[in-house]
Amino acid sequence: MIALKRLAQETAEIYDELIRCKTPPELVRGYFLVSKLCERIDEEQRGERLR
């Protein structure tokens, strides 16, 4: 649970920094979409290695 709280805090900090730097909203969304896609690819690769 502590790891999830830390991840949430880090994500919020990244978001806040992007907004503070006046990053366009579509780039902010793109950043998080790419991050999520990379996470899913990593999960799939780990799953394949475990089989």
The first five atom37 places (N, CA, C, CB, O) and aatype in JSON, in Angstrom:
{
  "aatype": [12, 9, 0, 10, 11, 1, 10, 0, 5, 6, 16, 0, 6, 9, 18, 3, 6, 10, 9, 1, 4, 11, 16, 14, 14, 6, 10, 19, 1, 7, 18, 13, 10, 19, 15, 11, 10, 4, 6, 1, 9, 3, 6, 6, 5, 1, 7, 6, 1, 10, 1],
  "atom_mask": [
    [1, 1, 1, 1, 1],
    [1, 1, 1, 1, 1],
    [1, 1, 1, 1, 1],
    [1, 1, 1, 1, 1],
    [1, 1, 1, 1, 1],
    [1, 1, 1, 1, 1],
    [1, 1, 1, 1, 1],
    [1, 1, 1, 1, 1],
    [1, 1, 1, 1, 1],
    [1, 1, 1, 1, 1],
    [1, 1, 1, 1, 1],
    [1, 1, 1, 1, 1],
    [1, 1, 1, 1, 1],
    [1, 1, 1, 1, 1],
    [1, 1, 1, 1, 1],
    [1, 1, 1, 1, 1],
    [1, 1, 1, 1, 1],
    [1, 1, 1, 1, 1],
    [1, 1, 1, 1, 1],
    [1, 1, 1, 1, 1],
    [1, 1, 1, 1, 1],
    [1, 1, 1, 1, 1],
    [1, 1, 1, 1, 1],
    [1, 1, 1, 1, 1],
    [1, 1, 1, 1, 1],
    [1, 1, 1, 1, 1],
    [1, 1, 1, 1, 1],
    [1, 1, 1, 1, 1],
    [1, 1, 1, 1, 1],
    [1, 1, 1, 0, 1],
    [1, 1, 1, 1, 1],
    [1, 1, 1, 1, 1],
    [1, 1, 1, 1, 1],
    [1, 1, 1, 1, 1],
    [1, 1, 1, 1, 1],
    [1, 1, 1, 1, 1],
    [1, 1, 1, 1, 1],
    [1, 1, 1, 1, 1],
    [1, 1, 1, 1, 1],
    [1, 1, 1, 1, 1],
    [1, 1, 1, 1, 1],
    [1, 1, 1, 1, 1],
    [1, 1, 1, 1, 1],
    [1, 1, 1, 1, 1],
    [1, 1, 1, 1, 1],
    [1, 1, 1, 1, 1],
    [1, 1, 1, 0, 1],
    [1, 1, 1, 1, 1],
    [1, 1, 1, 1, 1],
    [1, 1, 1, 1, 1],
    [1, 1, 1, 1, 1]
  ],
  "atom_positions": [
    [[0.82, -1.19, 0.0], [0.0, 0.0, 0.0], [0.87, 1.26, 0.0], [-0.94, -0.01, 1.21], [0.53, 2.27, -0.62]],
    [[1.98, 1.19, 0.69], [2.89, 2.34, 0.74], [3.42, 2.65, -0.66], [4.06, 2.06, 1.72], [3.56, 3.82, -1.03]],
    [[3.7, 1.6, -1.43], [4.21, 1.81, -2.79], [3.16, 2.52, -3.65], [4.6, 0.46, -3.43], [3.51, 3.38, -4.47]],
    [[1.89, 2.17, -3.48], [0.83, 2.82, -4.25], [0.7, 4.3, -3.88], [-0.52, 2.11, -4.03], [0.5, 5.15, -4.74]],
    [[0.83, 4.59, -2.6], [0.76, 5.99, -2.17], [1.94, 6.77, -2.73], [0.75, 6.08, -0.63], [1.79, 7.92, -3.16]],
    [[3.11, 6.15, -2.73], [4.3, 6.82, -3.27], [4.12, 7.05, -4.77], [5.57, 5.97, -3.0], [4.45, 8.13, -5.28]],
    [[3.61, 6.06, -5.49], [3.38, 6.2, -6.92], [2.37, 7.32, -7.2], [2.86, 4.87, -7.52], [2.57, 8.13, -8.1]],
    [[1.32, 7.37, -6.41], [0.31, 8.42, -6.58], [0.93, 9.8, -6.33], [-0.88, 8.2, -5.62], [0.65, 10.75, -7.07]],
    [[1.76, 9.9, -5.31], [2.41, 11.18, -5.0], [3.36, 11.59, -6.13], [3.18, 11.08, -3.66], [3.37, 12.74, -6.55]],
    [[4.16, 10.64, -6.62], [5.09, 10.94, -7.71], [4.34, 11.34, -8.98], [5.99, 9.75, -7.99], [4.76, 12.26, -9.68]],
    [[3.24, 10.67, -9.26], [2.44, 10.99, -10.43], [1.86, 12.39, -10.32], [1.32, 9.96, -10.61], [1.87, 13.16, -11.28]],
    [[1.37, 12.72, -9.13], [0.82, 14.06, -8.9], [1.91, 15.13, -9.06], [0.19, 14.15, -7.5], [1.66, 16.2, -9.61]],
    [[3.1, 14.82, -8.58], [4.2, 15.78, -8.7], [4.59, 16.0, -10.17], [5.43, 15.29, -7.9], [4.85, 17.13, -10.59]],
    [[4.62, 14.92, -10.94], [4.93, 15.04, -12.37], [3.86, 15.88, -13.06], [5.04, 13.64, -13.04], [4.17, 16.78, -13.83]],
    [[2.61, 15.57, -12.77], [1.5, 16.32, -13.36], [1.6, 17.8, -13.0], [0.15, 15.75, -12.89], [1.49, 18.67, -13.87]],
    [[1.81, 18.09, -11.73], [1.91, 19.48, -11.28], [3.05, 20.21, -11.98], [2.1, 19.54, -9.77], [2.91, 21.37, -12.36]],
    [[4.18, 19.53, -12.14], [5.33, 20.15, -12.8], [5.03, 20.43, -14.27], [6.57, 19.24, -12.68], [5.38, 21.49, -14.79]],
    [[4.39, 19.49, -14.94], [4.03, 19.71, -16.34], [3.09, 20.9, -16.49], [3.38, 18.44, -16.93], [3.25, 21.73, -17.39]],
    [[2.11, 20.99, -15.6], [1.16, 22.11, -15.64], [1.86, 23.42, -15.29], [-0.01, 21.85, -14.66], [1.63, 24.44, -15.94]],
    [[2.74, 23.39, -14.28], [3.47, 24.6, -13.87], [4.31, 25.14, -15.02], [4.36, 24.3, -12.66], [4.46, 26.35, -15.17]],
    [[4.85, 24.24, -15.82], [5.69, 24.64, -16.96], [4.85, 25.0, -18.18], [6.66, 23.52, -17.32], [5.38, 25.24, -19.27]],
    [[3.53, 25.04, -17.99], [2.59, 25.4, -19.06], [2.67, 24.46, -20.27], [2.86, 26.83, -19.52], [2.58, 24.88, -21.42]],
    [[2.85, 23.17, -19.96], [2.84, 22.15, -21.01], [1.42, 22.06, -21.55], [3.34, 20.76, -20.46], [0.47, 21.99, -20.78]],
    [[1.27, 22.07, -22.86], [-0.08, 21.97, -23.44], [-0.8, 20.7, -22.95], [0.0, 21.98, -24.98], [-0.19, 19.64, -22.83]],
    [[-2.1, 20.82, -22.69], [-2.87, 19.68, -22.15], [-2.73, 18.4, -22.98], [-4.32, 20.06, -22.05], [-2.68, 17.31, -22.41]],
    [[-2.68, 18.53, -24.31], [-2.58, 17.32, -25.13], [-1.24, 16.61, -24.92], [-2.76, 17.67, -26.61], [-1.16, 15.39, -25.03]],
    [[-0.19, 17.36, -24.63], [1.11, 16.74, -24.34], [1.11, 16.09, -22.96], [2.24, 17.79, -24.43], [1.73, 15.04, -22.77]],
    [[0.43, 16.71, -22.01], [0.31, 16.11, -20.68], [-0.42, 14.78, -20.79], [-0.43, 17.07, -19.69], [0.02, 13.77, -20.23]],
    [[-1.53, 14.77, -21.5], [-2.29, 13.52, -21.69], [-1.43, 12.48, -22.4], [-3.58, 13.78, -22.49], [-1.41, 11.31, -22.02]],
    [[-0.72, 12.92, -23.43], [0.14, 12.01, -24.18], [1.22, 11.41, -23.31], [0.0, 0.0, 0.0], [1.51, 10.22, -23.42]],
    [[1.81, 12.21, -22.42], [2.84, 11.71, -21.51], [2.3, 10.56, -20.68], [3.35, 12.83, -20.6], [2.94, 9.51, -20.56]],
    [[1.12, 10.75, -20.1], [0.56, 9.72, -19.23], [0.06, 8.52, -20.03], [-0.58, 10.3, -18.4], [0.12, 7.39, -19.54]],
    [[-0.43, 8.73, -21.24], [-0.85, 7.61, -22.08], [0.34, 6.74, -22.47], [-1.58, 8.11, -23.33], [0.26, 5.51, -22.43]],
    [[1.43, 7.36, -22.85], [2.64, 6.61, -23.22], [3.18, 5.86, -22.01], [3.73, 7.57, -23.79], [3.6, 4.71, -22.12]],
    [[3.16, 6.5, -20.86], [3.62, 5.84, -19.63], [2.79, 4.6, -19.35], [3.57, 6.81, -18.43], [3.33, 3.55, -18.99]],
    [[1.48, 4.71, -19.5], [0.58, 3.58, -19.26], [0.82, 2.48, -20.28], [-0.89, 4.04, -19.3], [0.82, 1.3, -19.93]],
    [[1.02, 2.85, -21.53], [1.28, 1.87, -22.58], [2.58, 1.11, -22.29], [1.36, 2.55, -23.95], [2.63, -0.11, -22.43]],
    [[3.61, 1.82, -21.89], [4.89, 1.18, -21.56], [4.73, 0.22, -20.39], [5.97, 2.24, -21.23], [5.31, -0.87, -20.37]],
    [[3.94, 0.62, -19.42], [3.67, -0.24, -18.25], [2.99, -1.53, -18.69], [2.79, 0.51, -17.22], [3.36, -2.61, -18.24]],
    [[2.0, -1.44, -19.56], [1.3, -2.63, -20.04], [2.22, -3.54, -20.84], [0.12, -2.23, -20.9], [2.15, -4.76, -20.7]],
    [[3.07, -2.96, -21.67], [4.02, -3.76, -22.45], [4.96, -4.5, -21.49], [4.84, -2.86, -23.42], [5.22, -5.69, -21.68]],
    [[5.45, -3.82, -20.48], [6.32, -4.45, -19.49], [5.61, -5.6, -18.79], [6.79, -3.43, -18.46], [6.19, -6.67, -18.59]],
    [[4.36, -5.39, -18.42], [3.59, -6.44, -17.75], [3.41, -7.65, -18.66], [2.21, -5.91, -17.32], [3.56, -8.79, -18.22]],
    [[3.11, -7.4, -19.92], [2.95, -8.51, -20.87], [4.25, -9.27, -21.06], [2.46, -7.99, -22.22], [4.23, -10.5, -21.11]],
    [[5.36, -8.57, -21.15], [6.65, -9.22, -21.31], [7.0, -10.05, -20.08], [7.74, -8.19, -21.57], [7.52, -11.16, -20.22]],
    [[6.73, -9.53, -18.91], [6.98, -10.3, -17.69], [6.12, -11.54, -17.65], [6.73, -9.45, -16.44], [6.57, -12.62, -17.26]],
    [[4.87, -11.39, -18.07], [3.93, -12.52, -18.08], [4.4, -13.61, -19.04], [0.0, 0.0, 0.0], [4.28, -14.79, -18.73]],
    [[4.93, -13.21, -20.19], [5.41, -14.18, -21.17], [6.62, -14.92, -20.63], [5.76, -13.49, -22.48], [6.77, -16.12, -20.89]],
    [[7.48, -14.24, -19.89], [8.66, -14.87, -19.33], [8.3, -15.86, -18.25], [9.61, -13.83, -18.78], [9.01, -16.85, -18.05]],
    [[7.19, -15.62, -17.54], [6.77, -16.51, -16.47], [6.11, -17.78, -16.99], [5.83, -15.78, -15.54], [6.03, -18.77, -16.26]],
    [[5.64, -17.77, -18.22], [4.94, -18.95, -18.76], [5.87, -20.07, -19.1], [4.16, -18.58, -19.98], [5.43, -21.12, -19.56]]
  ]
}
